[in-house]
Each structure stands twice: as structure tokens, then as C-alpha cells.
Amino acid sequence: MSKISFDNTAYAFAYMSDKELKKAVQLYQMMGKPWLVKLGGVFAPALLKWKLPVKGIIRNTIYQQFVGGETLEATLPAVQKLAKYNVDCILDYGVEGGEGEANFDRATEEFIRVINFAANEKNIPFMSIKVTGFARFALLEKIHGQTPEIVAANGEVILAGLTEEELAEWNRVEERMERIAATASKAKVGVMVDAEETWIQYPVDALTMKMMKKYNQKDVILFNTIQLYRHDRLAFLQLSHTVAKENDFILGAKIVRGAYMEKERKRAAEMGYASPIQLTKEASDKDYNLAIEFCIEHLNRISVIVASHNENSSALAASLLDRKGIAHDHPHVHFSQLYGMSDNITFNLAKDGYKVSKYLPFGPIEDVIPYLLRRAQENSSIAGQTGRELQLLRKEMVRRKAAAGR
């Protein structure tokens, strides 16, 4: 393991005032109560829909902790504050847009606006997109169902079963992706393509790989997201690497554990097929670490984003660089955590010279509620996550009181 320690709270929370630290403690205490998180998940969206005066409460608690601002421009104070500690940002338009061509075009324009904004800020090297932001879910599902994995990995899809209208619709999806990729390439801003549900993932893989072939020749512009809580994705990462070698481009790989576990298991049980999710957390952890090892072993052909709140996996990646004599700021290795979480990992990595970013969403309160509820549920459900965050925050409060002689 690396010599790096994630226990230094002075580094981890240096960017927080005493008041901000206290508020974070109070928020994580609330998220440590699953019944309260469940209650919030039921009532918050309804109260906002009924236009009851709850925005102020949300804005000053969970929203402030996990979101950069209501508009793109409003993220700047957070971006600039993080820059002081050598922490970059990944901008994420947190609005989960609706269906319809007009909404898809609007989302595409917003993604392009984010890219152009990031191009003018030194410490925003990446932004994030969801293909479901500009493509109809049912269309992706239909294409996925007739496209083998090996075809998708080569940047292609099977369109034989589509109607003329669906073919035209898919062409518009490809055109939107092309516009996003071309803009990002010109601006030299990386685009992380989020993973989706397993039953629509292959067209997402195909679009991303197709754009990588074109735009990841010299600079690394496109990154596919590989979810290692799926038992088949380590093999897909290796297959993607083979495709990159054969086609002479650099594979961009954002390595995550995953985001749709309960939904995936429920659908598999209801529809009577084998769950795509690992049987145990240990199996997921093992594949995650193997994926990190594989990427670092092939940095000449892979640019990896180690996106994790897991201290062991982050330390493993850091130690591999040291073991192999690879510079901490190697251009093909980047670490990332969500804004408002795991500051002990982020800021201690940055202090040791590693390239690290905070994933920074933005958007109006009513639009980012689904994102916020997932963060609350994630902290509530992941064994030890809330407890670890609270332990570190309280440790820093005690340290500051002792330092001030209080």
C-alpha cells in the first residue's frame, strides 16, 4: 500500500470554516438515520411540487453540501475555493431532463455550454454527460436488445430492427454526441460519459467507443464509465483495451463501483434473468481493484479516472504508481470523489501531488432533488460511510478546539 494516509483532517477540511464544519456534522448526523432519509425521499419532491416553503431548508443543508450552485456561473466560488488546494472539478449538469426532441436538444446545448465554460477555467479539466439526456430511453433499450457486446465495444450498433422514424431518431442521437465530442476536442475538455442501466448500456458504450476512435488519438477527450459492481465489466474493460490497441487510440476509462444496484436486482428478479450485479461486496471490491491494476499496467493505452470513496482502492492506486515509479501527476491517472463526500481522500491526495477532482453538480433545487436523494440514500446505505464521514468531521472539530486552546 501507498504511504499516503487519509486520516489527516487538517488537510481534509482546511477549506471549511468552523461554522461549515459544524453544519456538515449536523447534516451527516441526520443522514445517519435511515428512517429520516426515507421520509425526506417521500416528502421533499412533493413539498417542492406543491410550492411549499422548503427550498430554504434544502438549500442550506443537503443542497449546500453536495451541489455547486443553481446555475453554471454559480459554481465559480466552489471551483475557485477548491483550486486553492490543487483540487480540480468535474462539472455535472445535475438536471435529469425529460423525454422529447426539444428537451434532448436543450440538454445538448447545455452540455456544450458547460464545455465552453470549462475551457475558460484552469481547474475544470472534465465535464460529465448522460446519453439519456439526449436520447430516448426506449430507443436505447431496443438497440441494446439487438446489439451484442462485442459489436458495441467496437463502436457499432445493430439497427436492422428499427423503423424509418427510429433510424432518423438514432441519427439525431449520434449527431448530438458528435457535436458534444467535437466541441470538447476543440476546447480540450474531457467528457465523462455516465453509465446507465444494464438494459440500455450497449448503445452508450458504442457511441462512446465510436467517438474515442475519432477524438482520443492524441488528447484523451472521451471517457466511458465502467461499473465494477457488475460481474461482466472487468472483461469489458479488457475488451475495450484490445479494441483501443487494434484501432490505435487511447481508451478513456472512468472506474466506478456502480449506481443502480437495487433497481438492477429487482428487475432481474421480476423478469426472471440472472442478475448482472456481483453476488457480494467483496467480489465487487476485488474486480474494482483488478480494474485499477489493469489500467495502471497499461497507461500507454489507457487514461484512467479512479472514481472512488473507498480508501483501500484509492490507496492501492496511489501505491501502484509509487511501486512502478510513475509520477503522481501522470497525465493518464486522475482520482475523483463527489463534492461534499470523502474530503479526507481528495485533499490528502492533492497534498501529495496526485491529480484529483471533485465531481461538482449544478442546477435548480427542484431539478437536482433526485441527485440529492441518491446522495442521502448512498450515505445512509453504504456500510460505515456516514460513520466514517462523521468520525473525521468530529476529529477535526476536536483538533481545532485543542489548537485554539478551547
Summary of the structure (lengths in Angstrom):
residues: 406
radius of gyration: 20.9
end to end distance: 36.9
largest distance: 74.2
contacts: 1350
relative contact order: 0.16
helix: 58%
strand: 12%
